Amino acid sequence: MSTATRERTSSSATGAKTTRRQKPERGFTASKDLADNMQKVLVDLIELHVQGKQAHWNVVGKNFRDLHLQLDEVVEAAREFSDEVAERMRALHATPDGRSDSVAATTTLPAFPGGEVDTAKTIDLITVRIEAAVGTMRDVHDQIDEEDPTSADILHAIIAKLEQYAWMISAENRTTAKG
């Protein structure tokens, strides 16, 4: 009889048991505070993804194509970052909540306007939203770092990339300083 068969037989004969096959990982388990802080980051990244796509579909005006393509980069990055944060939460035995009602109720990002939006305004709107998502990460960073430096390292990489996007996109509306 195989080990798996013995475990199933043993479990069914004496009641449910946790086997190595059912739950092999033990590892570090996130506290409620760590899970809650990671959840705050997650919902803002999901919302950034959704709002970036809304902007992508509805941007019009001068330099449309360039901004349209930049927005796709932000959308893809936010989607990948949200997945990384959610999977980190699962690795820490926390349960991520990416349902639309949860995201809408808890995001720190302001609502994105409906309809077509001019490129210059879209640049400002998206920059504010990227900075809001980064602001959430900076707000919870120290608490996360204190309990789990590995999760804080993930935030470092996300912050660096999002701040780069904010700088690059916002540069579209800036003018040189006059000396």
C-alpha positions as a Markdown table, in Angstrom:
| # | Residue | x | y | z |
|---|---|---|---|---|
| 1 | Met | 0.0 | 0.0 | 0.0 |
| 2 | Ser | 1.4 | 3.5 | -0.9 |
| 3 | Thr | 1.9 | 6.2 | 1.6 |
| 4 | Ala | -0.9 | 8.3 | 0.0 |
| 5 | Thr | -3.3 | 5.4 | 0.3 |
| 6 | Arg | -2.3 | 4.7 | 3.9 |
| 7 | Glu | -2.9 | 8.4 | 4.7 |
| 8 | Arg | -6.3 | 8.4 | 3.0 |
| 9 | Thr | -7.3 | 5.1 | 4.7 |
| 10 | Ser | -6.1 | 6.3 | 8.1 |
| 11 | Ser | -7.9 | 9.6 | 7.7 |
| 12 | Ser | -11.2 | 8.1 | 6.6 |
| 13 | Ala | -11.0 | 5.5 | 9.4 |
| 14 | Thr | -10.4 | 7.9 | 12.2 |
| 15 | Gly | -11.7 | 11.3 | 11.0 |
| 16 | Ala | -10.1 | 14.1 | 9.0 |
| 17 | Lys | -6.4 | 14.7 | 9.6 |
| 18 | Thr | -3.9 | 17.1 | 8.1 |
| 19 | Thr | -1.4 | 15.2 | 6.0 |
| 20 | Arg | 1.8 | 16.3 | 4.5 |
| 21 | Arg | 0.2 | 15.9 | 1.2 |
| 22 | Gln | -2.8 | 18.2 | 2.2 |
| 23 | Lys | -0.8 | 21.0 | 3.8 |
| 24 | Pro | 3.0 | 20.5 | 3.5 |
| 25 | Glu | 3.9 | 24.1 | 4.1 |
| 26 | Arg | 4.4 | 25.4 | 7.6 |
| 27 | Gly | 6.5 | 28.6 | 7.3 |
| 28 | Phe | 5.9 | 32.1 | 8.4 |
| 29 | Thr | 2.3 | 33.2 | 8.9 |
| 30 | Ala | 1.3 | 36.8 | 8.5 |
| 31 | Ser | -0.3 | 38.6 | 11.4 |
| 32 | Lys | -3.6 | 40.3 | 10.9 |
| 33 | Asp | -1.9 | 43.6 | 10.7 |
| 34 | Leu | 0.5 | 42.4 | 8.0 |
| 35 | Ala | -2.3 | 40.8 | 6.0 |
| 36 | Asp | -4.4 | 44.0 | 6.3 |
| 37 | Asn | -1.5 | 46.2 | 5.1 |
| 38 | Met | -0.8 | 43.9 | 2.2 |
| 39 | Gln | -4.5 | 44.0 | 1.4 |
| 40 | Lys | -4.3 | 47.8 | 1.2 |
| 41 | Val | -1.5 | 47.6 | -1.3 |
| 42 | Leu | -3.4 | 44.9 | -3.3 |
| 43 | Val | -6.6 | 46.9 | -3.7 |
| 44 | Asp | -4.8 | 50.0 | -4.9 |
| 45 | Leu | -2.8 | 48.0 | -7.4 |
| 46 | Ile | -6.0 | 46.4 | -8.7 |
| 47 | Glu | -7.7 | 49.8 | -8.9 |
| 48 | Leu | -4.7 | 51.3 | -10.7 |
| 49 | His | -4.9 | 48.5 | -13.3 |
| 50 | Val | -8.6 | 49.1 | -13.9 |
| 51 | Gln | -8.3 | 52.9 | -14.0 |
| 52 | Gly | -5.3 | 52.7 | -16.3 |
| 53 | Lys | -7.3 | 50.5 | -18.7 |
| 54 | Gln | -10.2 | 53.0 | -18.5 |
| 55 | Ala | -7.8 | 55.8 | -19.4 |
| 56 | His | -6.3 | 53.7 | -22.1 |
| 57 | Trp | -9.6 | 53.2 | -23.8 |
| 58 | Asn | -10.8 | 56.7 | -23.6 |
| 59 | Val | -7.8 | 59.0 | -24.0 |
| 60 | Val | -8.0 | 61.4 | -27.0 |
| 61 | Gly | -5.9 | 64.3 | -28.3 |
| 62 | Lys | -2.4 | 65.3 | -29.0 |
| 63 | Asn | 0.2 | 62.5 | -28.6 |
| 64 | Phe | -2.6 | 60.0 | -28.3 |
| 65 | Arg | -0.6 | 57.0 | -29.5 |
| 66 | Asp | 2.4 | 57.5 | -27.2 |
| 67 | Leu | 0.2 | 57.9 | -24.1 |
| 68 | His | -2.1 | 55.0 | -25.2 |
| 69 | Leu | 1.0 | 52.8 | -25.3 |
| 70 | Gln | 2.4 | 54.1 | -22.0 |
| 71 | Leu | -0.9 | 53.4 | -20.3 |
| 72 | Asp | -0.8 | 49.8 | -21.5 |
| 73 | Glu | 2.7 | 49.6 | -19.8 |
| 74 | Val | 1.2 | 50.9 | -16.5 |
| 75 | Val | -1.8 | 48.6 | -16.8 |
| 76 | Glu | 0.4 | 45.5 | -17.3 |
| 77 | Ala | 2.8 | 46.4 | -14.5 |
| 78 | Ala | -0.1 | 47.1 | -12.1 |
| 79 | Arg | -1.7 | 43.7 | -13.0 |
| 80 | Glu | 1.6 | 41.9 | -12.5 |
| 81 | Phe | 2.3 | 43.7 | -9.2 |
| 82 | Ser | -1.2 | 42.9 | -7.9 |
| 83 | Asp | -0.7 | 39.3 | -8.7 |
| 84 | Glu | 2.7 | 39.3 | -7.0 |
| 85 | Val | 1.3 | 40.9 | -3.8 |
| 86 | Ala | -1.7 | 38.5 | -3.8 |
| 87 | Glu | 0.6 | 35.5 | -4.2 |
| 88 | Arg | 2.9 | 36.8 | -1.4 |
| 89 | Met | -0.2 | 37.0 | 0.8 |
| 90 | Arg | -1.1 | 33.4 | 0.0 |
| 91 | Ala | 2.5 | 32.3 | 0.8 |
| 92 | Leu | 2.1 | 34.0 | 4.2 |
| 93 | His | -1.3 | 32.1 | 4.7 |
| 94 | Ala | -3.3 | 35.3 | 4.3 |
| 95 | Thr | -6.3 | 35.5 | 2.0 |
| 96 | Pro | -6.2 | 38.3 | -0.6 |
| 97 | Asp | -9.6 | 39.9 | -1.5 |
| 98 | Gly | -9.6 | 41.3 | -5.1 |
| 99 | Arg | -13.4 | 41.3 | -5.5 |
| 100 | Ser | -14.6 | 44.4 | -7.3 |
| 101 | Asp | -16.9 | 45.5 | -4.4 |
| 102 | Ser | -14.0 | 45.1 | -1.9 |
| 103 | Val | -11.6 | 47.1 | -4.2 |
| 104 | Ala | -14.2 | 49.9 | -4.7 |
| 105 | Ala | -14.9 | 50.1 | -1.0 |
| 106 | Thr | -11.3 | 50.3 | 0.2 |
| 107 | Thr | -9.1 | 51.8 | -2.5 |
| 108 | Thr | -7.4 | 55.1 | -1.8 |
| 109 | Leu | -7.3 | 56.1 | -5.5 |
| 110 | Pro | -9.8 | 58.8 | -6.5 |
| 111 | Ala | -12.5 | 57.8 | -9.0 |
| 112 | Phe | -11.5 | 58.2 | -12.7 |
| 113 | Pro | -13.9 | 60.3 | -14.8 |
| 114 | Gly | -16.1 | 58.6 | -17.4 |
| 115 | Gly | -16.1 | 59.4 | -21.1 |
| 116 | Glu | -13.3 | 60.7 | -23.3 |
| 117 | Val | -10.5 | 62.5 | -21.6 |
| 118 | Asp | -7.9 | 64.7 | -23.2 |
| 119 | Thr | -4.3 | 63.5 | -23.2 |
| 120 | Ala | -3.0 | 66.4 | -21.0 |
| 121 | Lys | -5.7 | 65.7 | -18.4 |
| 122 | Thr | -5.2 | 62.0 | -18.6 |
| 123 | Ile | -1.5 | 62.5 | -17.9 |
| 124 | Asp | -2.3 | 64.4 | -14.7 |
| 125 | Leu | -5.1 | 62.0 | -13.6 |
| 126 | Ile | -2.9 | 58.9 | -14.1 |
| 127 | Thr | 0.1 | 60.5 | -12.4 |
| 128 | Val | -2.1 | 61.3 | -9.3 |
| 129 | Arg | -3.3 | 57.7 | -9.2 |
| 130 | Ile | 0.1 | 56.2 | -9.5 |
| 131 | Glu | 1.3 | 58.5 | -6.8 |
| 132 | Ala | -1.7 | 57.5 | -4.6 |
| 133 | Ala | -0.8 | 53.8 | -5.0 |
| 134 | Val | 2.8 | 54.5 | -4.1 |
| 135 | Gly | 1.6 | 56.6 | -1.1 |
| 136 | Thr | -0.3 | 53.6 | 0.2 |
| 137 | Met | 2.8 | 51.5 | -0.1 |
| 138 | Arg | 4.9 | 54.1 | 1.7 |
| 139 | Asp | 2.3 | 54.5 | 4.4 |
| 140 | Val | 2.4 | 50.7 | 5.3 |
| 141 | His | 6.0 | 50.0 | 4.4 |
| 142 | Asp | 7.6 | 50.4 | 7.9 |
| 143 | Gln | 5.0 | 48.1 | 9.5 |
| 144 | Ile | 5.4 | 45.5 | 6.8 |
| 145 | Asp | 9.2 | 45.7 | 7.0 |
| 146 | Glu | 9.1 | 45.3 | 10.8 |
| 147 | Glu | 7.3 | 42.0 | 10.5 |
| 148 | Asp | 8.3 | 40.7 | 7.1 |
| 149 | Pro | 11.3 | 42.2 | 5.3 |
| 150 | Thr | 10.7 | 39.9 | 2.3 |
| 151 | Ser | 7.3 | 41.5 | 1.6 |
| 152 | Ala | 8.9 | 45.0 | 2.1 |
| 153 | Asp | 11.5 | 44.1 | -0.6 |
| 154 | Ile | 8.6 | 43.3 | -3.0 |
| 155 | Leu | 7.2 | 46.8 | -2.2 |
| 156 | His | 10.6 | 48.4 | -2.9 |
| 157 | Ala | 10.6 | 47.0 | -6.4 |
| 158 | Ile | 7.0 | 48.0 | -7.1 |
| 159 | Ile | 7.6 | 51.6 | -5.7 |
| 160 | Ala | 10.7 | 52.0 | -7.8 |
| 161 | Lys | 8.9 | 51.0 | -11.0 |
| 162 | Leu | 5.7 | 53.0 | -10.4 |
| 163 | Glu | 7.7 | 56.1 | -9.5 |
| 164 | Gln | 9.5 | 55.8 | -12.8 |
| 165 | Tyr | 6.2 | 55.5 | -14.6 |
| 166 | Ala | 4.9 | 58.6 | -12.8 |
| 167 | Trp | 8.0 | 60.6 | -13.7 |
| 168 | Met | 7.9 | 59.5 | -17.4 |
| 169 | Ile | 4.2 | 60.1 | -17.9 |
| 170 | Ser | 4.1 | 63.4 | -16.0 |
| 171 | Ala | 7.0 | 64.7 | -18.1 |
| 172 | Glu | 4.6 | 64.9 | -21.0 |
| 173 | Asn | 2.9 | 67.9 | -19.4 |
| 174 | Arg | 6.0 | 69.6 | -17.9 |
| 175 | Thr | 8.0 | 72.4 | -19.5 |
| 176 | Thr | 11.6 | 73.3 | -18.9 |
| 177 | Ala | 12.5 | 75.6 | -16.0 |
| 178 | Lys | 13.4 | 79.0 | -17.4 |
| 179 | Gly | 16.8 | 80.2 | -16.2 |
